[in-house]
Amino acid sequence: MKALKNMTLALLLYICSQSPMIAQEKEMIAVNGSLELAVTSANYLHPRIVDNIAATVGVITAEHIGLNELDYPDINTYFGWNSLNLGFLGIEPKIALLAKTTAYETSIKAGISDQSIVHKMNGYGFIELTTDGKLLGLDVLYGTNLGNGFAGQILLSNQTDFQKSYTYTELQLNKNLCYGVSIFGRIETPNFQPTKSTYLLGISKKI
């Protein structure tokens, strides 16, 4: 028993002595995103900020994925979608905390987020499933390179209380120009009702 205790203590001391070195070797912060400015079919100027900030220390990872936008000059149209994902390096899914914010309220949900599925489909994005105990939310982003400087992207956001459901979708086509600058067209559709779609044409810059 004494030998077992000594071996356990020695193993713990070894792990503790190596942990700072491991954290130092794998510590990393990555910042990505884009600034968008578009004109809508409703004659609004539509700025959007998309960010992806990831930090890794040792085997622990934290990632913020955010989308914040409005139809200028009406500040009451502000909408924010901000998700914080926590987990271990190289392991999916991760714990997700999602905040959706409008000019009038903020809702917070918790759940899981997975990026490995869209990566296996040769794309980028995520699948996120969250709930606040009353509503279940599903958010899916999938984008892929189409070749010749073109890229396609689809966003689907669904919320349900299992009696009624609401779904918002985006279809976007990007054309890369140079130096991280692209032009894009996007169709935003509420609840699969094409007659209520909003059409946007704009320019974006990677950050």
Buried (B, 14 or more C-beta within 10 A) or exposed (E): EEEEEEEEEEEEEEEEEEEEEEBEEBEEEEEEBBBBBBBBEEEBEBBBBBBBBBBBBBBEBBBBBBBBBBBBEEEEBBBBBBBBBEBEEEEBBBEBBBBBBEEEEEBEBEBBBBBEBBEEEEBBBBBBBBBEEEBBBBBBBBBBBEEEEEBBBBBBBBBEEEEEEEBBBBBBBBEBEEEEEBBBBBBBBEEEEEEEBBBBEBBBEEE
